[in-house]
Amino acid sequence: MAAVFTCSIDDGNPLDVKMAELLCKHGLNGTFFVPIFNREGPPVLSKSQLLEMSARFEIGSHTHDHCYLKDMSLRDANEQIISGKCHLEDMVGHSIDGFCYPGGKFLQRHLSLVKAAGFMYARTTTNLCIDPGTCPFEVPTTIQFYPHSKSVYLRNFLQSGHWDKRAHGLYLALLTENWIERVYALFNYCCERDGVFHLWAHSIEIDQLDAWKQLDGFLAYVASRIARENRLSNRQLAERALYP
Ligand SMILES: [Zn+2]
């Protein structure tokens, strides 16, 4: 056993092209979760950009319009889940197996809808985990590449359960004031435990934070410590996880 790296990039912003180039530069893998339209305003990748990205990376769905499922009727939520998948499949020309809940907001009944729509797995925004979780439709993450306040980590910790296995991650997250150091601390902890490091990010935030250089440096560090065969897309991780 050795540590595994995966990452997921949400929202399909055109800046994802830059993110894809950075992942390629370091020989790393990951998954891009893309809505067809982002009703919150930011643009999404064009069809040609998406096609180019899908030749090198897994593309997953993020509903049709980037809708928070919890805020909708069950019928509308189902429509968003299904049409997001169908449209993406039409665009890339193959099956889309991964789903990501917009805003990390979902209820157990949405999990059944995602499963029934034919997805193989779904990612959440539960953080501070260094394992692939126990349910393929509630895949957790380790950390978002973003300078969240300590109260955000505490809130996520309390709301998302699995406290025993996330406690040390929370300890590390609260230990340092510097958000980049926090990412390294979680990654080093994951490597020590031969765990799964699941980074997630929004390209537009990296841009707004002017943090591309820091991300470049971090990904170089990841590539120096993670064996090539352990750099996975979200789908490959879900396959390897052998969920019950
Ligand atoms: Zn999103």
py3Dmol code that shows the C-alpha trace and the ligand (Angstrom):
import py3Dmol

protein = """\
ATOM      1  CA  MET A   1       0.000   0.000   0.000  1.00  0.00           C
ATOM      2  CA  ALA A   2       1.093   3.529  -0.718  1.00  0.00           C
ATOM      3  CA  ALA A   3      -0.574   6.911  -0.680  1.00  0.00           C
ATOM      4  CA  VAL A   4      -2.986   7.805  -3.472  1.00  0.00           C
ATOM      5  CA  PHE A   5      -3.687  11.208  -5.009  1.00  0.00           C
ATOM      6  CA  THR A   6      -6.829  12.364  -6.745  1.00  0.00           C
ATOM      7  CA  CYS A   7      -8.315  15.779  -7.259  1.00  0.00           C
ATOM      8  CA  SER A   8     -11.572  17.238  -8.414  1.00  0.00           C
ATOM      9  CA  ILE A   9     -12.237  20.592  -9.966  1.00  0.00           C
ATOM     10  CA  ASP A  10     -15.793  21.920  -9.823  1.00  0.00           C
ATOM     11  CA  ASP A  11     -18.011  24.148 -11.951  1.00  0.00           C
ATOM     12  CA  GLY A  12     -16.464  23.840 -15.445  1.00  0.00           C
ATOM     13  CA  ASN A  13     -15.115  27.387 -15.576  1.00  0.00           C
ATOM     14  CA  PRO A  14     -13.049  28.048 -18.750  1.00  0.00           C
ATOM     15  CA  LEU A  15     -10.055  28.493 -16.405  1.00  0.00           C
ATOM     16  CA  ASP A  16     -10.233  24.722 -15.954  1.00  0.00           C
ATOM     17  CA  VAL A  17      -8.159  24.570 -19.153  1.00  0.00           C
ATOM     18  CA  LYS A  18      -5.302  26.176 -17.189  1.00  0.00           C
ATOM     19  CA  MET A  19      -5.875  23.747 -14.332  1.00  0.00           C
ATOM     20  CA  ALA A  20      -5.753  20.803 -16.761  1.00  0.00           C
ATOM     21  CA  GLU A  21      -2.438  22.073 -18.159  1.00  0.00           C
ATOM     22  CA  LEU A  22      -1.010  22.250 -14.645  1.00  0.00           C
ATOM     23  CA  LEU A  23      -2.121  18.704 -13.821  1.00  0.00           C
ATOM     24  CA  CYS A  24      -0.615  17.474 -17.121  1.00  0.00           C
ATOM     25  CA  LYS A  25       2.635  19.310 -16.370  1.00  0.00           C
ATOM     26  CA  HIS A  26       3.008  17.306 -13.159  1.00  0.00           C
ATOM     27  CA  GLY A  27       1.658  14.033 -14.544  1.00  0.00           C
ATOM     28  CA  LEU A  28      -1.286  14.074 -12.125  1.00  0.00           C
ATOM     29  CA  ASN A  29      -4.850  12.929 -12.617  1.00  0.00           C
ATOM     30  CA  GLY A  30      -8.247  14.152 -11.504  1.00  0.00           C
ATOM     31  CA  THR A  31     -11.848  14.792 -12.498  1.00  0.00           C
ATOM     32  CA  PHE A  32     -13.620  17.928 -13.706  1.00  0.00           C
ATOM     33  CA  PHE A  33     -17.246  18.274 -12.566  1.00  0.00           C
ATOM     34  CA  VAL A  34     -19.060  20.380 -15.115  1.00  0.00           C
ATOM     35  CA  PRO A  35     -22.600  21.790 -15.274  1.00  0.00           C
ATOM     36  CA  ILE A  36     -24.062  22.635 -18.700  1.00  0.00           C
ATOM     37  CA  PHE A  37     -24.905  26.134 -17.486  1.00  0.00           C
ATOM     38  CA  ASN A  38     -23.973  27.894 -14.254  1.00  0.00           C
ATOM     39  CA  ARG A  39     -26.989  29.769 -12.989  1.00  0.00           C
ATOM     40  CA  GLU A  40     -24.772  31.538 -10.452  1.00  0.00           C
ATOM     41  CA  GLY A  41     -23.286  33.539 -13.327  1.00  0.00           C
ATOM     42  CA  PRO A  42     -19.763  32.384 -14.225  1.00  0.00           C
ATOM     43  CA  PRO A  43     -19.253  30.994 -17.754  1.00  0.00           C
ATOM     44  CA  VAL A  44     -18.692  27.308 -18.446  1.00  0.00           C
ATOM     45  CA  LEU A  45     -16.336  25.498 -20.824  1.00  0.00           C
ATOM     46  CA  SER A  46     -17.327  25.531 -24.490  1.00  0.00           C
ATOM     47  CA  LYS A  47     -18.080  22.245 -26.227  1.00  0.00           C
ATOM     48  CA  SER A  48     -14.709  22.230 -27.983  1.00  0.00           C
ATOM     49  CA  GLN A  49     -12.847  22.958 -24.727  1.00  0.00           C
ATOM     50  CA  LEU A  50     -14.792  20.197 -23.010  1.00  0.00           C
ATOM     51  CA  LEU A  51     -13.991  17.726 -25.786  1.00  0.00           C
ATOM     52  CA  GLU A  52     -10.306  18.534 -25.543  1.00  0.00           C
ATOM     53  CA  MET A  53     -10.358  18.146 -21.755  1.00  0.00           C
ATOM     54  CA  SER A  54     -12.245  14.862 -21.951  1.00  0.00           C
ATOM     55  CA  ALA A  55      -9.474  13.351 -24.082  1.00  0.00           C
ATOM     56  CA  ARG A  56      -7.119  13.593 -21.088  1.00  0.00           C
ATOM     57  CA  PHE A  57      -9.304  13.749 -18.001  1.00  0.00           C
ATOM     58  CA  GLU A  58     -12.485  12.307 -16.605  1.00  0.00           C
ATOM     59  CA  ILE A  59     -15.449  14.657 -16.907  1.00  0.00           C
ATOM     60  CA  GLY A  60     -18.186  14.318 -14.292  1.00  0.00           C
ATOM     61  CA  SER A  61     -21.601  15.947 -13.973  1.00  0.00           C
ATOM     62  CA  HIS A  62     -22.553  18.770 -11.623  1.00  0.00           C
ATOM     63  CA  THR A  63     -26.290  18.978 -12.501  1.00  0.00           C
ATOM     64  CA  HIS A  64     -27.526  20.804 -15.606  1.00  0.00           C
ATOM     65  CA  ASP A  65     -27.608  24.325 -14.124  1.00  0.00           C
ATOM     66  CA  HIS A  66     -25.461  24.041 -10.982  1.00  0.00           C
ATOM     67  CA  CYS A  67     -28.531  23.679  -8.765  1.00  0.00           C
ATOM     68  CA  TYR A  68     -28.495  22.958  -5.052  1.00  0.00           C
ATOM     69  CA  LEU A  69     -30.636  19.826  -4.889  1.00  0.00           C
ATOM     70  CA  LYS A  70     -31.798  20.528  -1.334  1.00  0.00           C
ATOM     71  CA  ASP A  71     -33.505  23.735  -2.481  1.00  0.00           C
ATOM     72  CA  MET A  72     -35.660  22.082  -5.168  1.00  0.00           C
ATOM     73  CA  SER A  73     -38.591  19.715  -5.429  1.00  0.00           C
ATOM     74  CA  LEU A  74     -37.593  16.089  -5.807  1.00  0.00           C
ATOM     75  CA  ARG A  75     -38.952  16.108  -9.352  1.00  0.00           C
ATOM     76  CA  ASP A  76     -36.873  19.141 -10.364  1.00  0.00           C
ATOM     77  CA  ALA A  77     -33.812  17.704  -8.667  1.00  0.00           C
ATOM     78  CA  ASN A  78     -34.242  14.492 -10.661  1.00  0.00           C
ATOM     79  CA  GLU A  79     -34.584  16.476 -13.886  1.00  0.00           C
ATOM     80  CA  GLN A  80     -31.367  18.390 -13.101  1.00  0.00           C
ATOM     81  CA  ILE A  81     -29.467  15.178 -12.344  1.00  0.00           C
ATOM     82  CA  ILE A  82     -30.647  13.377 -15.487  1.00  0.00           C
ATOM     83  CA  SER A  83     -30.417  16.237 -17.989  1.00  0.00           C
ATOM     84  CA  GLY A  84     -26.946  17.273 -16.758  1.00  0.00           C
ATOM     85  CA  LYS A  85     -25.742  13.720 -17.439  1.00  0.00           C
ATOM     86  CA  CYS A  86     -27.454  13.372 -20.849  1.00  0.00           C
ATOM     87  CA  HIS A  87     -26.205  16.713 -22.156  1.00  0.00           C
ATOM     88  CA  LEU A  88     -22.625  16.012 -21.108  1.00  0.00           C
ATOM     89  CA  GLU A  89     -22.770  12.552 -22.694  1.00  0.00           C
ATOM     90  CA  ASP A  90     -23.992  14.108 -25.948  1.00  0.00           C
ATOM     91  CA  MET A  91     -21.149  16.600 -25.856  1.00  0.00           C
ATOM     92  CA  VAL A  92     -18.268  14.235 -25.070  1.00  0.00           C
ATOM     93  CA  GLY A  93     -19.669  11.175 -26.841  1.00  0.00           C
ATOM     94  CA  HIS A  94     -19.293   8.666 -24.050  1.00  0.00           C
ATOM     95  CA  SER A  95     -20.807   7.712 -20.722  1.00  0.00           C
ATOM     96  CA  ILE A  96     -20.465  10.035 -17.708  1.00  0.00           C
ATOM     97  CA  ASP A  97     -20.019   8.035 -14.507  1.00  0.00           C
ATOM     98  CA  GLY A  98     -19.290  10.622 -11.834  1.00  0.00           C
ATOM     99  CA  PHE A  99     -21.527  13.168 -10.142  1.00  0.00           C
ATOM    100  CA  CYS A 100     -20.778  15.957  -7.695  1.00  0.00           C
ATOM    101  CA  TYR A 101     -23.477  17.582  -5.529  1.00  0.00           C
ATOM    102  CA  PRO A 102     -23.450  21.380  -6.127  1.00  0.00           C
ATOM    103  CA  GLY A 103     -22.556  23.186  -2.905  1.00  0.00           C
ATOM    104  CA  GLY A 104     -22.182  19.756  -1.306  1.00  0.00           C
ATOM    105  CA  LYS A 105     -25.895  20.054  -0.501  1.00  0.00           C
ATOM    106  CA  PHE A 106     -27.964  16.884  -0.702  1.00  0.00           C
ATOM    107  CA  LEU A 107     -30.271  14.616   1.283  1.00  0.00           C
ATOM    108  CA  GLN A 108     -30.347  10.840   1.359  1.00  0.00           C
ATOM    109  CA  ARG A 109     -33.180  10.810  -1.189  1.00  0.00           C
ATOM    110  CA  HIS A 110     -30.965  12.617  -3.714  1.00  0.00           C
ATOM    111  CA  LEU A 111     -28.397   9.894  -3.332  1.00  0.00           C
ATOM    112  CA  SER A 112     -30.984   7.385  -4.624  1.00  0.00           C
ATOM    113  CA  LEU A 113     -31.792   9.641  -7.598  1.00  0.00           C
ATOM    114  CA  VAL A 114     -28.119   9.917  -8.539  1.00  0.00           C
ATOM    115  CA  LYS A 115     -27.764   6.152  -8.328  1.00  0.00           C
ATOM    116  CA  ALA A 116     -30.927   5.560 -10.376  1.00  0.00           C
ATOM    117  CA  ALA A 117     -29.704   8.004 -13.062  1.00  0.00           C
ATOM    118  CA  GLY A 118     -26.865   5.563 -13.751  1.00  0.00           C
ATOM    119  CA  PHE A 119     -23.948   7.244 -12.030  1.00  0.00           C
ATOM    120  CA  MET A 120     -21.290   5.030 -10.521  1.00  0.00           C
ATOM    121  CA  TYR A 121     -20.242   7.397  -7.743  1.00  0.00           C
ATOM    122  CA  ALA A 122     -20.863  10.881  -6.337  1.00  0.00           C
ATOM    123  CA  ARG A 123     -18.525  13.275  -4.583  1.00  0.00           C
ATOM    124  CA  THR A 124     -19.454  15.393  -1.587  1.00  0.00           C
ATOM    125  CA  THR A 125     -17.713  18.355   0.107  1.00  0.00           C
ATOM    126  CA  THR A 126     -17.065  16.414   3.317  1.00  0.00           C
ATOM    127  CA  ASN A 127     -13.435  17.184   4.077  1.00  0.00           C
ATOM    128  CA  LEU A 128     -10.534  16.037   6.289  1.00  0.00           C
ATOM    129  CA  CYS A 129     -10.782  12.395   5.165  1.00  0.00           C
ATOM    130  CA  ILE A 130      -7.821  10.369   3.949  1.00  0.00           C
ATOM    131  CA  ASP A 131      -9.863   7.415   2.727  1.00  0.00           C
ATOM    132  CA  PRO A 132     -12.426   6.959  -0.078  1.00  0.00           C
ATOM    133  CA  GLY A 133     -15.335   6.626   2.364  1.00  0.00           C
ATOM    134  CA  THR A 134     -17.677   3.688   2.680  1.00  0.00           C
ATOM    135  CA  CYS A 135     -20.411   4.652   0.210  1.00  0.00           C
ATOM    136  CA  PRO A 136     -19.746   5.336  -3.495  1.00  0.00           C
ATOM    137  CA  PHE A 137     -22.440   8.048  -3.499  1.00  0.00           C
ATOM    138  CA  GLU A 138     -20.892   9.940  -0.584  1.00  0.00           C
ATOM    139  CA  VAL A 139     -17.237  10.149  -1.590  1.00  0.00           C
ATOM    140  CA  PRO A 140     -15.425  12.507   0.807  1.00  0.00           C
ATOM    141  CA  THR A 141     -12.470  14.803   0.146  1.00  0.00           C
ATOM    142  CA  THR A 142      -9.380  15.790   2.113  1.00  0.00           C
ATOM    143  CA  ILE A 143      -9.147  19.545   1.610  1.00  0.00           C
ATOM    144  CA  GLN A 144     -10.218  22.357  -0.687  1.00  0.00           C
ATOM    145  CA  PHE A 145      -7.450  24.535  -2.122  1.00  0.00           C
ATOM    146  CA  TYR A 146      -8.874  27.645  -0.520  1.00  0.00           C
ATOM    147  CA  PRO A 147      -8.101  29.831   2.528  1.00  0.00           C
ATOM    148  CA  HIS A 148     -11.117  28.859   4.603  1.00  0.00           C
ATOM    149  CA  SER A 149     -11.394  30.190   8.133  1.00  0.00           C
ATOM    150  CA  LYS A 150     -11.087  27.820  11.065  1.00  0.00           C
ATOM    151  CA  SER A 151     -14.814  28.148  11.718  1.00  0.00           C
ATOM    152  CA  VAL A 152     -15.545  26.722   8.237  1.00  0.00           C
ATOM    153  CA  TYR A 153     -13.447  23.647   9.062  1.00  0.00           C
ATOM    154  CA  LEU A 154     -15.218  23.258  12.385  1.00  0.00           C
ATOM    155  CA  ARG A 155     -18.643  23.577  10.795  1.00  0.00           C
ATOM    156  CA  ASN A 156     -17.878  21.091   8.042  1.00  0.00           C
ATOM    157  CA  PHE A 157     -16.466  18.700  10.659  1.00  0.00           C
ATOM    158  CA  LEU A 158     -19.547  18.886  12.852  1.00  0.00           C
ATOM    159  CA  GLN A 159     -22.045  18.652   9.990  1.00  0.00           C
ATOM    160  CA  SER A 160     -20.460  15.806   8.065  1.00  0.00           C
ATOM    161  CA  GLY A 161     -20.020  13.132  10.745  1.00  0.00           C
ATOM    162  CA  HIS A 162     -17.371  10.357  10.707  1.00  0.00           C
ATOM    163  CA  TRP A 163     -15.709  12.285  13.532  1.00  0.00           C
ATOM    164  CA  ASP A 164     -13.319   9.577  14.721  1.00  0.00           C
ATOM    165  CA  LYS A 165     -11.515   9.231  11.447  1.00  0.00           C
ATOM    166  CA  ARG A 166     -11.578  12.985  10.676  1.00  0.00           C
ATOM    167  CA  ALA A 167     -10.407  14.204  14.091  1.00  0.00           C
ATOM    168  CA  HIS A 168      -6.699  14.244  13.313  1.00  0.00           C
ATOM    169  CA  GLY A 169      -7.334  16.058  10.037  1.00  0.00           C
ATOM    170  CA  LEU A 170      -9.294  18.700  11.950  1.00  0.00           C
ATOM    171  CA  TYR A 171      -6.470  19.004  14.474  1.00  0.00           C
ATOM    172  CA  LEU A 172      -3.991  19.641  11.642  1.00  0.00           C
ATOM    173  CA  ALA A 173      -6.333  22.080   9.893  1.00  0.00           C
ATOM    174  CA  LEU A 174      -6.734  24.136  13.060  1.00  0.00           C
ATOM    175  CA  LEU A 175      -3.060  23.947  14.001  1.00  0.00           C
ATOM    176  CA  THR A 176      -1.756  26.368  11.397  1.00  0.00           C
ATOM    177  CA  GLU A 177      -2.801  29.873  10.411  1.00  0.00           C
ATOM    178  CA  ASN A 178      -1.282  29.622   6.942  1.00  0.00           C
ATOM    179  CA  TRP A 179      -3.684  27.973   4.496  1.00  0.00           C
ATOM    180  CA  ILE A 180      -0.994  26.698   2.126  1.00  0.00           C
ATOM    181  CA  GLU A 181       0.896  25.105   5.032  1.00  0.00           C
ATOM    182  CA  ARG A 182      -2.411  23.505   6.016  1.00  0.00           C
ATOM    183  CA  VAL A 183      -2.669  21.797   2.610  1.00  0.00           C
ATOM    184  CA  TYR A 184       0.901  20.455   2.958  1.00  0.00           C
ATOM    185  CA  ALA A 185       0.234  19.288   6.530  1.00  0.00           C
ATOM    186  CA  LEU A 186      -2.822  17.291   5.440  1.00  0.00           C
ATOM    187  CA  PHE A 187      -0.921  15.845   2.477  1.00  0.00           C
ATOM    188  CA  ASN A 188       2.061  14.797   4.635  1.00  0.00           C
ATOM    189  CA  TYR A 189      -0.308  13.183   7.147  1.00  0.00           C
ATOM    190  CA  CYS A 190      -1.959  11.294   4.289  1.00  0.00           C
ATOM    191  CA  CYS A 191       1.416  10.073   2.981  1.00  0.00           C
ATOM    192  CA  GLU A 192       2.447   8.886   6.461  1.00  0.00           C
ATOM    193  CA  ARG A 193      -0.750   6.819   6.681  1.00  0.00           C
ATOM    194  CA  ASP A 194      -0.705   5.553   3.064  1.00  0.00           C
ATOM    195  CA  GLY A 195      -4.069   7.226   2.668  1.00  0.00           C
ATOM    196  CA  VAL A 196      -6.057   8.845  -0.123  1.00  0.00           C
ATOM    197  CA  PHE A 197      -5.412  12.562  -0.587  1.00  0.00           C
ATOM    198  CA  HIS A 198      -8.389  14.140  -2.357  1.00  0.00           C
ATOM    199  CA  LEU A 199      -7.786  17.763  -3.234  1.00  0.00           C
ATOM    200  CA  TRP A 200     -10.621  19.839  -4.631  1.00  0.00           C
ATOM    201  CA  ALA A 201     -10.768  23.329  -6.034  1.00  0.00           C
ATOM    202  CA  HIS A 202     -12.498  25.907  -8.189  1.00  0.00           C
ATOM    203  CA  SER A 203     -10.195  27.260 -10.921  1.00  0.00           C
ATOM    204  CA  ILE A 204     -11.795  30.685 -10.673  1.00  0.00           C
ATOM    205  CA  GLU A 205     -10.882  30.904  -6.986  1.00  0.00           C
ATOM    206  CA  ILE A 206      -7.252  29.984  -7.696  1.00  0.00           C
ATOM    207  CA  ASP A 207      -7.254  32.835 -10.187  1.00  0.00           C
ATOM    208  CA  GLN A 208      -8.925  35.323  -7.846  1.00  0.00           C
ATOM    209  CA  LEU A 209      -6.493  34.392  -5.067  1.00  0.00           C
ATOM    210  CA  ASP A 210      -3.581  34.658  -7.506  1.00  0.00           C
ATOM    211  CA  ALA A 211      -2.557  31.264  -6.167  1.00  0.00           C
ATOM    212  CA  TRP A 212      -1.490  29.460  -9.379  1.00  0.00           C
ATOM    213  CA  LYS A 213       2.165  29.566  -8.325  1.00  0.00           C
ATOM    214  CA  GLN A 214       1.379  28.055  -4.933  1.00  0.00           C
ATOM    215  CA  LEU A 215      -0.717  25.370  -6.591  1.00  0.00           C
ATOM    216  CA  ASP A 216       2.066  24.656  -9.084  1.00  0.00           C
ATOM    217  CA  GLY A 217       4.512  24.248  -6.198  1.00  0.00           C
ATOM    218  CA  PHE A 218       2.168  22.003  -4.274  1.00  0.00           C
ATOM    219  CA  LEU A 219       1.446  19.770  -7.277  1.00  0.00           C
ATOM    220  CA  ALA A 220       5.209  19.419  -7.891  1.00  0.00           C
ATOM    221  CA  TYR A 221       5.536  18.261  -4.272  1.00  0.00           C
ATOM    222  CA  VAL A 222       2.653  15.795  -4.750  1.00  0.00           C
ATOM    223  CA  ALA A 223       4.288  14.399  -7.890  1.00  0.00           C
ATOM    224  CA  SER A 224       7.548  13.910  -5.983  1.00  0.00           C
ATOM    225  CA  ARG A 225       5.816  11.732  -3.386  1.00  0.00           C
ATOM    226  CA  ILE A 226       3.020   9.848  -5.173  1.00  0.00           C
ATOM    227  CA  ALA A 227       3.842   6.881  -7.420  1.00  0.00           C
ATOM    228  CA  ARG A 228       2.530   7.190 -10.988  1.00  0.00           C
ATOM    229  CA  GLU A 229       0.156   4.260 -10.590  1.00  0.00           C
ATOM    230  CA  ASN A 230      -1.448   5.975  -7.594  1.00  0.00           C
ATOM    231  CA  ARG A 231      -2.427   9.195  -9.367  1.00  0.00           C
ATOM    232  CA  LEU A 232      -6.084   8.547 -10.056  1.00  0.00           C
ATOM    233  CA  SER A 233      -9.218  10.099 -11.455  1.00  0.00           C
ATOM    234  CA  ASN A 234     -12.213  10.073  -9.096  1.00  0.00           C
ATOM    235  CA  ARG A 235     -13.627   7.193 -11.117  1.00  0.00           C
ATOM    236  CA  GLN A 236     -10.460   5.128 -10.823  1.00  0.00           C
ATOM    237  CA  LEU A 237     -10.467   5.780  -7.084  1.00  0.00           C
ATOM    238  CA  ALA A 238     -14.106   4.644  -6.827  1.00  0.00           C
ATOM    239  CA  GLU A 239     -13.229   1.471  -8.750  1.00  0.00           C
ATOM    240  CA  ARG A 240     -10.257   0.787  -6.532  1.00  0.00           C
ATOM    241  CA  ALA A 241     -12.189   1.493  -3.333  1.00  0.00           C
ATOM    242  CA  LEU A 242     -14.235  -1.728  -3.723  1.00  0.00           C
ATOM    243  CA  TYR A 243     -17.252  -0.335  -1.886  1.00  0.00           C
ATOM    244  CA  PRO A 244     -19.480  -2.918  -0.208  1.00  0.00           C
TER     245      PRO A 244
END
"""
ligand_1 = """\
1
ZN
Zn -20.145 23.724 -7.791
"""
view = py3Dmol.view(width=600, height=400)
view.addModel(protein, "pdb")
view.setStyle({"model": 0}, {"cartoon": {"style": "trace"}})
view.addModel(ligand_1, "xyz")
view.setStyle({"model": 1}, {"stick": {}})
view.zoomTo()
view.show()
